[in-house]
Amino acid sequence: MRVKSFCLAVLLLAPVPAIRAGEAPVEVAPDLQGAWVKPDSAWDGRVVLLFHGMASDRDDAGGLLKSLAEDLAARGIASLRINFRGEGDARRTRIESTFVTRLEDAAAALAWVKRQKGTDAGRIGALGFSLGGPTAVIAAAQQPDRFKSIAVWSSPSGDLFALWAKDETAQRALREGEATQDIPGWKQLTTKREFYASFRGFDFDAALAKYRGAFLTIRGSLDHVANRDAELVRILSARSAFAPGSGAASRPAEAVLIGGADHIFNVFQPELGHAGRALALTVAWFERTL
């Protein structure tokens, strides 16, 4: 296990013929909508669930998750990305979800994927963007063998409730029941006490220690979320050290820092190439570990 610099990123994807794929809107569960992207041919059953960030939608910032779905399909990997109930609309200004409902939606998405003809239940992965990262990792800890491989982008970690301790909006919502903030360049957002309180008792690091699969974390050096990625890799290294002979070499843990990139990999500045690098690294990761 090791922490990698970005210098190897462009070497991870070798050119291959593109595989055609189509996207279909699906109802994963009541009030839970998704987009199912499956290669038209050469599909061997691999699937990745794509979990968006807070108050976003299944395509996420700049369509990054939609682009990832297309890139995965070109490599013969299917994907399902969902709109979390109570928040899965980029235009939505009032958040009705909680972290618990996120976990319920993640479980429903996994169950839906497993029911699809051709899915290989032993080769399912998950990608979480921002708050989607803890969603994927905590969901994996609840059933340690449910995901063979996980990747997270710009993910928070540690005690998830403690993350809100210095957030003025979160503290106001916890005191008063709800709070509204103007997020420059994005939208006005109202969140409730129930949203923040729902993170109590959830710890990213403890969940990661229970997880048995491969793990990749990618973030930019200018991400506003604290970078504890090297520590996360150490947690997984310790996991393997206490499980000799368990095949740890087949369950790598890696961290990549993209220099100069922000929380959303400067997706609206494509000329910088940061978003494209995050996509390339992630597709290569799932090719290698699923």
N, C-alpha and C positions, 0 to 999 in steps of 0.2 A: 504494500500500500504506500502511496506517495502523494505529495502535493505537486501538481504539474504547473508549469508556466505556459502561457499561451503559445510559445514559440513552436510547439508541436501540433498546434490545432489544424493548420492547413494540410498537414500530412495525413490526417486521419481519414479523409475521404478520397478514395480513388475513383476516377470516372467510371460509371457503369451505364448501360443502356437504361433509359427511363422506362418505368412501368406505368401504364395508364391506370387511373383510379377515378372513381366517382364519389361525390359527397351526397349523403341522403339525410334529411332531417328525420329524427326519430323521437318517440316519446319513451323515455327510459323508465319512468314511473309517473303516477299522477302528478301533474304540475312540474315535472322535471323533463326539460327538453334537451336534446343533444344533437350532435352532428356526427354521423358514422361515415368514416372514410375507409374504404376497403379496396385494395388493388384489384383491378379487373382480372388479372392473371398472376400466376407465380406467387400466390399467397400461401405461406406455410403455417399459418395460424398464429403468428406473433401479433400482439396487440399492445398499444400503449394508451392509457387513460391520461387525458390532458386536463389539469385543474387550474382554473384562472385565479387571478388575484382578487383582493378585496374590492367590491363595488364595480367590478368590471364585467365582462361577459366571456362567452366561450372562445371568441377570437382574440381577446385581450388587446393590450396596447399595440396600436399600429398593425393589428392583424397578425401578431407574431405566432400565436398558437395555430391559426389557420395555415400560415406558411409552414409551420412545423409539421402539421398533418399532411400537407402536400408533399413535403420532402421525405417524410417517413414512407408514404405510399409509393413514392418513386423508388424506394429501396425494398419494396415488398412487405412493408409493415403496416397493418391497419391501425386505426386510432378512433377513439371516441372522446369528444370534448363536450362538456355539459355546461349549462347555465345554472349555477347554484340557485336554488329557490330563495326568493327574498332579496336577491341582489344581482342576478345574472342578466343585467341590461346596462350597457354603458351609459344610457341616458337616464337611468334611474337615480333619483336624488335622495330617496328615503330607504334605508337599509332595514329589512325585516328579518334577515337571517341571524343565526348564531353559529358558533363554532360546532356545536352539536349537530345542527341541521346540515352543516357542511359535511360532517362525517357520515351522516345518514345518506346523503346524496352520493358520496363517494362509494359507499357500500352498495347502493342501488345500481350505480354505474358498473361496478365490477360484476354484480349478479347478471345484469343485462348482457354484458359482453360474453360471459360464460355460456349464456343460452344461445348465442349465435352459432349457426352451423359452420364448422371449420375452425373455430377458435381452439387453440392449444392452451388449455388451462394452466399448463406448467411454464408458459412463455408469455406471461402478461407483465407489463411494466407500467410505471406511472411517472408523469412529469408534473411538477408543481411550480407555478410562477408566483413569487412573492408569498402571500398568505396561502396559496396553493401548495407551497412546500410543506409547511406543518400539516396541512390537510392530508397530503400523501403519506408522510412519515408516521403520523399518529394512526392513520387508518391501517398502515402496514403493521404497526405494533400490536394492534388488536387481534390480528391473525398473521403471525410472523411469516408464514409461507405464501401469503396471497400474491405478493409481487416478487418476481425474480430480479427485477432491476428498477431502481428509482433514480431520477435526476431532478434536481431542484435548481431554480433560477432565483437569485436575489432573495433567498429565503431568510426569515428571522429564525432564531433558535433559542435554546434555553427555556426558562420558565415563561410560558406564553402570557400568563396574566401579568407578570412583572414587567413585560415589555411596554405596557400601557402606563406605567407609573409616572413617567415624565411627559406624557402626552396630554396637553391641556384640554383638548376636546374630549378625550376618553374620561379624564377625571371629572369634567363638568357633567358628562352624561351619567357617570356613576353617582354623582351627588344629586342631580336634578331630574334624572329620568331619561333625558335625551339632550343632544347638543348638535348644533349646526355649525359648519365651517365652510369657508370659501377656499377652494383649492385652486390657486392660480393656474390658468391655462387648461383647467379641466372642467370642474363643475362645483356647485354648492351641494354639500353632502350632510345629511342628517343621520345620526346613529343613536342607538338606544342603550340604556343601562344593560339590558339583557344580552346585547351583543358582546360587550366587554366582559361582563360577569361570567359568560359561558366559557371563558378561557381558563378559569380557575381549575387547578388540578391537572392541567395538561403541560407536560414538559417534553420539549423536542428531543433533548439529549437523552433522557431516560428511554423514550420511545425508540430512538435510533439504536440504542444499545441492545434492544430486543429484536431488532430487524435482522434477518438472516441472508438478505440478498446483496447485490451489487449497489453501490451508491456513488453518485457524482453530484458535486455542487459547483455551480458556475455563478460568478458575480463580477460586476465591474469594480474597478478600484475607486470609483467615485460614487458608489452606492451609499445612500444615506442610512441603510440598515447595517448594523454592526457586523463586521466580518469576523466570524469565529470558525471559519471553515477548516483551518488547520486543526483546531481542537476536535471538530467533528470527525475528521479522518483518524485522529488518535483514539477516539472512542471506539471506532470500528476496528482499529488495530488491536486494541485491548480485547475486544470481543473474540477475535481470531486467536489471540495468544492463549485464551482460556479454553479454546476448543481445538486442540491439536488433532491433526488427522481428519478434520471436518471438511476439507476441500476449500479452505479459506482463499487459496490462490484463485479459485474460480469466482470469488465474490469480492472483487476489488473495491476499494474506496479511494476516490480521487477528488481533488479540488483544483479548480482552474480560476485564475484571476485575470480578467481582460483589462489591460491597462487603459485608462482614460474613459472607460465606459461608465454610464450612470445606472440607476436602478432598472430602467427599461432598455438598457443597451443602446441608447440613442437611436431608437427605432425610427424616429422622424428625421434623422440625419443619416440616411443610408450610405452617403458618400464616405462616412467614417468606417464603415464595415463591421462595427461591433455586433450588430444584430445578426448579420450573416455568419459571423464567427461562432456566436452562441448556437445558432441553428446547426451549423456544420458539426460542431463538437457533440451536440446532443444526438443527432442522427447517427454519427459514428459510434457513440457510446451504446446506443440500443442495438445497433448491428452487432456489436462485439459481445454484449452481455445478455441478450435475450435468446 
